[in-house]
Amino acid sequence: MSCTPCQRRRQMLAEAKEKAGAKGVLKIIPAVVKDTVKNPPQLVRKGKPNG
């Protein structure tokens, strides 16, 4: 299961692809990158021990 911000970015890309195809995806990429930098994905859960 991916984190909520990742799901939102995937949804943004899917909607752009559905509306305008590859051109739509290219137009939305800067917004997705900006969102990724502002709210990075949580690759490791906090408080979860390794092992």
PyMOL Python script that loads the backbone (N, CA, C, O; Angstrom):
from pymol import cmd

cmd.read_pdbstr("""\
ATOM      1  N   MET A   1       0.843  -1.174   0.000  1.00  0.00           N
ATOM      2  CA  MET A   1       0.000   0.000   0.000  1.00  0.00           C
ATOM      3  C   MET A   1       0.888   1.237   0.000  1.00  0.00           C
ATOM      4  O   MET A   1       1.788   1.357   0.831  1.00  0.00           O
ATOM      5  N   SER A   2       0.648   2.128  -0.898  1.00  0.00           N
ATOM      6  CA  SER A   2       1.458   3.336  -0.972  1.00  0.00           C
ATOM      7  C   SER A   2       0.884   4.416  -0.066  1.00  0.00           C
ATOM      8  O   SER A   2      -0.272   4.360   0.352  1.00  0.00           O
ATOM      9  N   CYS A   3       1.729   5.400   0.225  1.00  0.00           N
ATOM     10  CA  CYS A   3       1.292   6.479   1.109  1.00  0.00           C
ATOM     11  C   CYS A   3       0.282   7.379   0.383  1.00  0.00           C
ATOM     12  O   CYS A   3       0.180   7.359  -0.844  1.00  0.00           O
ATOM     13  N   THR A   4      -0.442   8.147   1.151  1.00  0.00           N
ATOM     14  CA  THR A   4      -1.498   9.001   0.606  1.00  0.00           C
ATOM     15  C   THR A   4      -0.968  10.015  -0.407  1.00  0.00           C
ATOM     16  O   THR A   4      -1.587  10.188  -1.457  1.00  0.00           O
ATOM     17  N   PRO A   5       0.171  10.704  -0.134  1.00  0.00           N
ATOM     18  CA  PRO A   5       0.684  11.643  -1.137  1.00  0.00           C
ATOM     19  C   PRO A   5       1.036  10.951  -2.459  1.00  0.00           C
ATOM     20  O   PRO A   5       0.824  11.509  -3.535  1.00  0.00           O
ATOM     21  N   CYS A   6       1.570   9.743  -2.366  1.00  0.00           N
ATOM     22  CA  CYS A   6       1.918   9.011  -3.592  1.00  0.00           C
ATOM     23  C   CYS A   6       0.658   8.660  -4.383  1.00  0.00           C
ATOM     24  O   CYS A   6       0.640   8.752  -5.610  1.00  0.00           O
ATOM     25  N   GLN A   7      -0.383   8.260  -3.676  1.00  0.00           N
ATOM     26  CA  GLN A   7      -1.646   7.942  -4.344  1.00  0.00           C
ATOM     27  C   GLN A   7      -2.215   9.179  -5.024  1.00  0.00           C
ATOM     28  O   GLN A   7      -2.746   9.093  -6.132  1.00  0.00           O
ATOM     29  N   ARG A   8      -2.105  10.340  -4.357  1.00  0.00           N
ATOM     30  CA  ARG A   8      -2.615  11.580  -4.932  1.00  0.00           C
ATOM     31  C   ARG A   8      -1.848  11.931  -6.210  1.00  0.00           C
ATOM     32  O   ARG A   8      -2.447  12.350  -7.201  1.00  0.00           O
ATOM     33  N   ARG A   9      -0.521  11.760  -6.186  1.00  0.00           N
ATOM     34  CA  ARG A   9       0.285  12.050  -7.380  1.00  0.00           C
ATOM     35  C   ARG A   9      -0.060  11.089  -8.514  1.00  0.00           C
ATOM     36  O   ARG A   9      -0.150  11.499  -9.671  1.00  0.00           O
ATOM     37  N   ARG A  10      -0.251   9.820  -8.189  1.00  0.00           N
ATOM     38  CA  ARG A  10      -0.651   8.848  -9.216  1.00  0.00           C
ATOM     39  C   ARG A  10      -1.993   9.219  -9.825  1.00  0.00           C
ATOM     40  O   ARG A  10      -2.197   9.092 -11.032  1.00  0.00           O
ATOM     41  N   GLN A  11      -2.902   9.677  -8.980  1.00  0.00           N
ATOM     42  CA  GLN A  11      -4.219  10.082  -9.461  1.00  0.00           C
ATOM     43  C   GLN A  11      -4.106  11.303 -10.372  1.00  0.00           C
ATOM     44  O   GLN A  11      -4.785  11.379 -11.396  1.00  0.00           O
ATOM     45  N   MET A  12      -3.240  12.268  -9.997  1.00  0.00           N
ATOM     46  CA  MET A  12      -3.034  13.453 -10.835  1.00  0.00           C
ATOM     47  C   MET A  12      -2.541  13.037 -12.224  1.00  0.00           C
ATOM     48  O   MET A  12      -3.027  13.534 -13.240  1.00  0.00           O
ATOM     49  N   LEU A  13      -1.572  12.123 -12.251  1.00  0.00           N
ATOM     50  CA  LEU A  13      -1.024  11.659 -13.526  1.00  0.00           C
ATOM     51  C   LEU A  13      -2.068  10.898 -14.337  1.00  0.00           C
ATOM     52  O   LEU A  13      -2.163  11.075 -15.551  1.00  0.00           O
ATOM     53  N   ALA A  14      -2.846  10.056 -13.673  1.00  0.00           N
ATOM     54  CA  ALA A  14      -3.868   9.274 -14.374  1.00  0.00           C
ATOM     55  C   ALA A  14      -4.936  10.178 -14.980  1.00  0.00           C
ATOM     56  O   ALA A  14      -5.371   9.956 -16.110  1.00  0.00           O
ATOM     57  N   GLU A  15      -5.358  11.195 -14.232  1.00  0.00           N
ATOM     58  CA  GLU A  15      -6.370  12.119 -14.751  1.00  0.00           C
ATOM     59  C   GLU A  15      -5.830  12.916 -15.930  1.00  0.00           C
ATOM     60  O   GLU A  15      -6.540  13.138 -16.910  1.00  0.00           O
ATOM     61  N   ALA A  16      -4.574  13.346 -15.836  1.00  0.00           N
ATOM     62  CA  ALA A  16      -3.971  14.107 -16.932  1.00  0.00           C
ATOM     63  C   ALA A  16      -3.851  13.234 -18.179  1.00  0.00           C
ATOM     64  O   ALA A  16      -4.086  13.701 -19.293  1.00  0.00           O
ATOM     65  N   LYS A  17      -3.482  11.963 -17.987  1.00  0.00           N
ATOM     66  CA  LYS A  17      -3.356  11.048 -19.122  1.00  0.00           C
ATOM     67  C   LYS A  17      -4.716  10.797 -19.756  1.00  0.00           C
ATOM     68  O   LYS A  17      -4.834  10.728 -20.979  1.00  0.00           O
ATOM     69  N   GLU A  18      -5.735  10.661 -18.928  1.00  0.00           N
ATOM     70  CA  GLU A  18      -7.082  10.404 -19.429  1.00  0.00           C
ATOM     71  C   GLU A  18      -7.613  11.597 -20.228  1.00  0.00           C
ATOM     72  O   GLU A  18      -8.260  11.421 -21.260  1.00  0.00           O
ATOM     73  N   LYS A  19      -7.338  12.800 -19.748  1.00  0.00           N
ATOM     74  CA  LYS A  19      -7.865  14.004 -20.395  1.00  0.00           C
ATOM     75  C   LYS A  19      -7.130  14.351 -21.688  1.00  0.00           C
ATOM     76  O   LYS A  19      -7.759  14.609 -22.714  1.00  0.00           O
ATOM     77  N   ALA A  20      -5.783  14.358 -21.637  1.00  0.00           N
ATOM     78  CA  ALA A  20      -5.031  14.874 -22.778  1.00  0.00           C
ATOM     79  C   ALA A  20      -3.911  13.959 -23.250  1.00  0.00           C
ATOM     80  O   ALA A  20      -3.074  14.384 -24.046  1.00  0.00           O
ATOM     81  N   GLY A  21      -3.873  12.738 -22.792  1.00  0.00           N
ATOM     82  CA  GLY A  21      -2.854  11.804 -23.247  1.00  0.00           C
ATOM     83  C   GLY A  21      -1.463  12.189 -22.761  1.00  0.00           C
ATOM     84  O   GLY A  21      -1.300  12.706 -21.656  1.00  0.00           O
ATOM     85  N   ALA A  22      -0.460  11.929 -23.600  1.00  0.00           N
ATOM     86  CA  ALA A  22       0.931  12.188 -23.227  1.00  0.00           C
ATOM     87  C   ALA A  22       1.191  13.675 -23.016  1.00  0.00           C
ATOM     88  O   ALA A  22       1.980  14.049 -22.149  1.00  0.00           O
ATOM     89  N   LYS A  23       0.537  14.522 -23.799  1.00  0.00           N
ATOM     90  CA  LYS A  23       0.719  15.969 -23.626  1.00  0.00           C
ATOM     91  C   LYS A  23       0.247  16.408 -22.245  1.00  0.00           C
ATOM     92  O   LYS A  23       0.887  17.241 -21.602  1.00  0.00           O
ATOM     93  N   GLY A  24      -0.847  15.862 -21.799  1.00  0.00           N
ATOM     94  CA  GLY A  24      -1.357  16.193 -20.474  1.00  0.00           C
ATOM     95  C   GLY A  24      -0.402  15.773 -19.370  1.00  0.00           C
ATOM     96  O   GLY A  24      -0.217  16.490 -18.386  1.00  0.00           O
ATOM     97  N   VAL A  25       0.206  14.601 -19.543  1.00  0.00           N
ATOM     98  CA  VAL A  25       1.166  14.113 -18.554  1.00  0.00           C
ATOM     99  C   VAL A  25       2.381  15.029 -18.517  1.00  0.00           C
ATOM    100  O   VAL A  25       2.873  15.368 -17.441  1.00  0.00           O
ATOM    101  N   LEU A  26       2.865  15.429 -19.681  1.00  0.00           N
ATOM    102  CA  LEU A  26       4.021  16.320 -19.722  1.00  0.00           C
ATOM    103  C   LEU A  26       3.720  17.664 -19.074  1.00  0.00           C
ATOM    104  O   LEU A  26       4.597  18.272 -18.460  1.00  0.00           O
ATOM    105  N   LYS A  27       2.491  18.125 -19.208  1.00  0.00           N
ATOM    106  CA  LYS A  27       2.125  19.407 -18.606  1.00  0.00           C
ATOM    107  C   LYS A  27       2.016  19.311 -17.087  1.00  0.00           C
ATOM    108  O   LYS A  27       2.286  20.288 -16.389  1.00  0.00           O
ATOM    109  N   ILE A  28       1.629  18.162 -16.569  1.00  0.00           N
ATOM    110  CA  ILE A  28       1.401  18.017 -15.129  1.00  0.00           C
ATOM    111  C   ILE A  28       2.671  17.604 -14.376  1.00  0.00           C
ATOM    112  O   ILE A  28       2.710  17.710 -13.150  1.00  0.00           O
ATOM    113  N   ILE A  29       3.696  17.142 -15.071  1.00  0.00           N
ATOM    114  CA  ILE A  29       4.920  16.673 -14.407  1.00  0.00           C
ATOM    115  C   ILE A  29       5.540  17.733 -13.486  1.00  0.00           C
ATOM    116  O   ILE A  29       5.925  17.389 -12.369  1.00  0.00           O
ATOM    117  N   PRO A  30       5.655  19.002 -13.896  1.00  0.00           N
ATOM    118  CA  PRO A  30       6.229  19.988 -12.960  1.00  0.00           C
ATOM    119  C   PRO A  30       5.457  20.087 -11.640  1.00  0.00           C
ATOM    120  O   PRO A  30       6.068  20.249 -10.583  1.00  0.00           O
ATOM    121  N   ALA A  31       4.154  19.995 -11.686  1.00  0.00           N
ATOM    122  CA  ALA A  31       3.354  20.051 -10.461  1.00  0.00           C
ATOM    123  C   ALA A  31       3.601  18.816  -9.594  1.00  0.00           C
ATOM    124  O   ALA A  31       3.644  18.915  -8.368  1.00  0.00           O
ATOM    125  N   VAL A  32       3.762  17.664 -10.224  1.00  0.00           N
ATOM    126  CA  VAL A  32       4.018  16.428  -9.480  1.00  0.00           C
ATOM    127  C   VAL A  32       5.393  16.493  -8.814  1.00  0.00           C
ATOM    128  O   VAL A  32       5.539  16.100  -7.656  1.00  0.00           O
ATOM    129  N   VAL A  33       6.395  16.985  -9.536  1.00  0.00           N
ATOM    130  CA  VAL A  33       7.745  17.105  -8.973  1.00  0.00           C
ATOM    131  C   VAL A  33       7.740  18.093  -7.810  1.00  0.00           C
ATOM    132  O   VAL A  33       8.345  17.833  -6.769  1.00  0.00           O
ATOM    133  N   LYS A  34       7.069  19.211  -7.983  1.00  0.00           N
ATOM    134  CA  LYS A  34       6.977  20.217  -6.918  1.00  0.00           C
ATOM    135  C   LYS A  34       6.315  19.618  -5.680  1.00  0.00           C
ATOM    136  O   LYS A  34       6.762  19.861  -4.559  1.00  0.00           O
ATOM    137  N   ASP A  35       5.263  18.846  -5.875  1.00  0.00           N
ATOM    138  CA  ASP A  35       4.570  18.204  -4.767  1.00  0.00           C
ATOM    139  C   ASP A  35       5.460  17.158  -4.100  1.00  0.00           C
ATOM    140  O   ASP A  35       5.419  17.002  -2.879  1.00  0.00           O
ATOM    141  N   THR A  36       6.260  16.445  -4.882  1.00  0.00           N
ATOM    142  CA  THR A  36       7.157  15.423  -4.346  1.00  0.00           C
ATOM    143  C   THR A  36       8.245  16.059  -3.483  1.00  0.00           C
ATOM    144  O   THR A  36       8.594  15.525  -2.430  1.00  0.00           O
ATOM    145  N   VAL A  37       8.780  17.195  -3.926  1.00  0.00           N
ATOM    146  CA  VAL A  37       9.816  17.879  -3.154  1.00  0.00           C
ATOM    147  C   VAL A  37       9.223  18.445  -1.865  1.00  0.00           C
ATOM    148  O   VAL A  37       9.839  18.369  -0.803  1.00  0.00           O
ATOM    149  N   LYS A  38       8.026  19.009  -1.970  1.00  0.00           N
ATOM    150  CA  LYS A  38       7.369  19.613  -0.809  1.00  0.00           C
ATOM    151  C   LYS A  38       6.935  18.551   0.203  1.00  0.00           C
ATOM    152  O   LYS A  38       7.012  18.770   1.412  1.00  0.00           O
ATOM    153  N   ASN A  39       6.483  17.412  -0.294  1.00  0.00           N
ATOM    154  CA  ASN A  39       5.952  16.358   0.567  1.00  0.00           C
ATOM    155  C   ASN A  39       6.525  15.018   0.101  1.00  0.00           C
ATOM    156  O   ASN A  39       5.846  14.268  -0.601  1.00  0.00           O
ATOM    157  N   PRO A  40       7.783  14.704   0.487  1.00  0.00           N
ATOM    158  CA  PRO A  40       8.425  13.482  -0.021  1.00  0.00           C
ATOM    159  C   PRO A  40       7.732  12.213   0.470  1.00  0.00           C
ATOM    160  O   PRO A  40       7.084  12.217   1.517  1.00  0.00           O
ATOM    161  N   PRO A  41       7.873  11.131  -0.289  1.00  0.00           N
ATOM    162  CA  PRO A  41       7.255   9.867   0.118  1.00  0.00           C
ATOM    163  C   PRO A  41       7.911   9.325   1.384  1.00  0.00           C
ATOM    164  O   PRO A  41       9.101   9.536   1.619  1.00  0.00           O
ATOM    165  N   GLN A  42       7.137   8.637   2.181  1.00  0.00           N
ATOM    166  CA  GLN A  42       7.648   8.041   3.416  1.00  0.00           C
ATOM    167  C   GLN A  42       8.105   6.625   3.097  1.00  0.00           C
ATOM    168  O   GLN A  42       7.295   5.699   3.045  1.00  0.00           O
ATOM    169  N   LEU A  43       9.399   6.465   2.885  1.00  0.00           N
ATOM    170  CA  LEU A  43       9.924   5.165   2.499  1.00  0.00           C
ATOM    171  C   LEU A  43      10.058   4.230   3.696  1.00  0.00           C
ATOM    172  O   LEU A  43       9.922   3.017   3.543  1.00  0.00           O
ATOM    173  N   VAL A  44      10.320   4.771   4.878  1.00  0.00           N
ATOM    174  CA  VAL A  44      10.463   3.973   6.091  1.00  0.00           C
ATOM    175  C   VAL A  44       9.526   4.552   7.135  1.00  0.00           C
ATOM    176  O   VAL A  44       9.523   5.757   7.388  1.00  0.00           O
ATOM    177  N   ARG A  45       8.737   3.685   7.734  1.00  0.00           N
ATOM    178  CA  ARG A  45       7.816   4.153   8.774  1.00  0.00           C
ATOM    179  C   ARG A  45       8.604   4.535  10.025  1.00  0.00           C
ATOM    180  O   ARG A  45       9.557   3.856  10.406  1.00  0.00           O
ATOM    181  N   LYS A  46       8.198   5.613  10.642  1.00  0.00           N
ATOM    182  CA  LYS A  46       8.852   6.061  11.871  1.00  0.00           C
ATOM    183  C   LYS A  46       8.407   5.172  13.027  1.00  0.00           C
ATOM    184  O   LYS A  46       7.229   4.839  13.154  1.00  0.00           O
ATOM    185  N   GLY A  47       9.365   4.795  13.861  1.00  0.00           N
ATOM    186  CA  GLY A  47       9.041   4.001  15.032  1.00  0.00           C
ATOM    187  C   GLY A  47       9.032   2.502  14.788  1.00  0.00           C
ATOM    188  O   GLY A  47       8.874   1.725  15.730  1.00  0.00           O
ATOM    189  N   LYS A  48       9.197   2.087  13.552  1.00  0.00           N
ATOM    190  CA  LYS A  48       9.200   0.654  13.259  1.00  0.00           C
ATOM    191  C   LYS A  48      10.640   0.135  13.356  1.00  0.00           C
ATOM    192  O   LYS A  48      11.510   0.620  12.633  1.00  0.00           O
ATOM    193  N   PRO A  49      10.906  -0.831  14.228  1.00  0.00           N
ATOM    194  CA  PRO A  49      12.272  -1.349  14.362  1.00  0.00           C
ATOM    195  C   PRO A  49      12.668  -2.192  13.148  1.00  0.00           C
ATOM    196  O   PRO A  49      11.831  -2.850  12.530  1.00  0.00           O
ATOM    197  N   ASN A  50      13.942  -2.158  12.829  1.00  0.00           N
ATOM    198  CA  ASN A  50      14.454  -2.977  11.726  1.00  0.00           C
ATOM    199  C   ASN A  50      14.819  -4.348  12.276  1.00  0.00           C
ATOM    200  O   ASN A  50      15.696  -4.474  13.131  1.00  0.00           O
ATOM    201  N   GLY A  51      14.152  -5.352  11.786  1.00  0.00           N
ATOM    202  CA  GLY A  51      14.518  -6.689  12.184  1.00  0.00           C
ATOM    203  C   GLY A  51      13.466  -7.378  12.873  1.00  0.00           C
ATOM    204  O   GLY A  51      13.641  -8.530  13.271  1.00  0.00           O
TER     205      GLY A  51
END
""", "prot")
cmd.dss("prot")
cmd.show_as("cartoon", "prot")
cmd.util.cbc("prot")
cmd.orient("prot")
